[in-house]
Amino acid sequence: MSSAYRRIIAVIVGCVAAIVVVRLLEELAQQVSMPPGVDYKTALERGELPFASFALVLCGWWLAAYAGSRIASRIGRARAATLAFTMVFTIFIIRELLLAPHPAWMWIGGGLGVPLLALGAAGESITVRGL
């Protein structure tokens, strides 16, 4: 198998694994922290979700970024696979943030924390160069 196909498959498998983790933690957040009889989607739109729900979802994003990045880096065996996964998954998280109201700390944890964690999990270095 060529390295390009390997990287494409690595990104796809990493994204699928990450989305499964996100959905599982979102389901757990709905079941654990929601009072009985309250609709999750309605409570989210009204901004009435408890802190624990948001915290579980954010932890799910971080866990998914870690797992997906590790999978993509192992299968892809190249930095490009990790970078592509990080970009795709970060866009997915930003899309999730835009679909419903979230507190500011979720934007910081999702928009900044997810790509940093994904790159760090794959062993990528993050450097800032001077002007």
C-alpha positions as CSV (number, residue, x, y, z in Angstrom):
1,M,0.0,0.0,0.0
2,S,1.4,3.4,-0.9
3,S,2.1,5.9,1.8
4,A,-0.6,8.3,0.5
5,Y,-3.3,5.7,0.8
6,R,-1.9,4.8,4.3
7,R,-2.2,8.4,5.4
8,I,-5.7,8.8,4.0
9,I,-6.8,5.6,5.8
10,A,-5.1,6.7,9.0
11,V,-7.0,10.0,9.0
12,I,-10.3,8.3,8.3
13,V,-9.8,5.6,11.0
14,G,-8.6,8.3,13.5
15,C,-11.7,10.5,12.8
16,V,-14.1,7.5,13.1
17,A,-12.5,6.5,16.4
18,A,-12.6,10.1,17.7
19,I,-16.3,10.6,16.7
20,V,-17.2,7.4,18.5
21,V,-15.5,8.6,21.6
22,V,-17.2,12.0,21.4
23,R,-20.7,10.4,20.9
24,L,-20.2,8.0,23.8
25,L,-19.2,10.8,26.2
26,E,-22.0,13.0,25.0
27,E,-24.4,10.1,25.7
28,L,-22.9,9.6,29.1
29,A,-23.3,13.4,29.8
30,Q,-26.9,13.2,28.9
31,Q,-27.6,10.2,31.2
32,V,-25.5,11.1,34.2
33,S,-26.0,14.8,34.7
34,M,-29.5,15.5,33.3
35,P,-32.5,15.3,35.7
36,P,-35.2,12.8,34.5
37,G,-37.7,14.1,32.1
38,V,-35.5,17.0,30.8
39,D,-34.8,17.0,27.0
40,Y,-31.0,17.4,26.4
41,K,-31.4,19.4,23.2
42,T,-33.9,21.8,24.6
43,A,-31.8,22.3,27.8
44,L,-28.7,23.0,25.7
45,E,-30.5,25.6,23.5
46,R,-31.8,27.4,26.6
47,G,-28.4,27.3,28.4
48,E,-29.8,25.2,31.3
49,L,-27.3,22.4,31.2
50,P,-25.4,21.7,34.4
51,F,-21.7,22.2,34.5
52,A,-21.1,18.5,34.7
53,S,-22.6,18.0,31.3
54,F,-20.3,20.5,29.7
55,A,-17.3,19.1,31.5
56,L,-18.0,15.6,30.4
57,V,-18.4,16.7,26.8
58,L,-15.1,18.7,26.9
59,C,-13.3,15.7,28.4
60,G,-14.8,13.6,25.6
61,W,-13.4,16.0,23.1
62,W,-9.9,15.8,24.7
63,L,-10.0,12.0,24.9
64,A,-11.2,11.8,21.3
65,A,-8.4,14.1,20.2
66,Y,-5.8,12.0,22.0
67,A,-7.1,8.7,20.8
68,G,-7.7,9.8,17.2
69,S,-4.3,11.4,16.9
70,R,-2.5,8.4,18.3
71,I,-4.3,6.1,15.9
72,A,-3.7,8.4,12.9
73,S,0.0,8.7,13.8
74,R,0.5,4.9,14.3
75,I,-1.3,3.9,11.1
76,G,-0.1,6.8,8.9
77,R,3.5,6.7,10.1
78,A,3.9,10.3,8.9
79,R,3.5,13.8,10.3
80,A,1.0,14.6,7.5
81,A,-1.5,12.1,8.9
82,T,-1.4,13.6,12.3
83,L,-1.7,17.2,11.0
84,A,-4.6,16.2,8.7
85,F,-6.5,14.5,11.6
86,T,-5.9,17.5,13.8
87,M,-7.3,19.8,11.2
88,V,-10.3,17.7,10.4
89,F,-11.2,17.0,14.1
90,T,-10.7,20.7,15.1
91,I,-13.1,21.7,12.3
92,F,-15.6,19.1,13.7
93,I,-15.3,20.6,17.2
94,I,-15.8,24.1,16.0
95,R,-18.8,23.0,14.1
96,E,-20.2,21.4,17.3
97,L,-19.5,24.7,19.1
98,L,-21.4,26.7,16.5
99,L,-24.4,24.4,16.4
100,A,-25.5,25.3,20.0
101,P,-24.6,27.8,22.6
102,H,-21.6,26.9,24.7
103,P,-19.9,28.8,27.5
104,A,-16.6,30.6,26.7
105,W,-14.5,28.1,28.6
106,M,-15.8,25.4,26.2
107,W,-14.7,27.5,23.2
108,I,-11.2,27.8,24.7
109,G,-11.0,24.1,25.7
110,G,-12.4,22.9,22.4
111,G,-10.9,25.4,19.9
112,L,-7.4,25.6,21.5
113,G,-7.2,22.6,23.7
114,V,-8.2,20.0,21.2
115,P,-5.6,20.7,18.5
116,L,-2.8,21.2,21.1
117,L,-3.7,17.9,22.7
118,A,-4.0,16.1,19.4
119,L,-0.6,17.3,18.3
120,G,1.0,16.6,21.6
121,A,-0.4,13.0,21.7
122,A,1.2,12.2,18.4
123,G,4.6,13.5,19.6
124,E,4.6,16.5,17.4
125,S,6.5,19.5,18.6
126,I,4.8,22.9,18.7
127,T,7.2,25.7,18.2
128,V,6.7,29.4,18.0
129,R,9.3,31.2,16.0
130,G,10.4,34.8,16.6
131,L,9.6,37.6,14.2
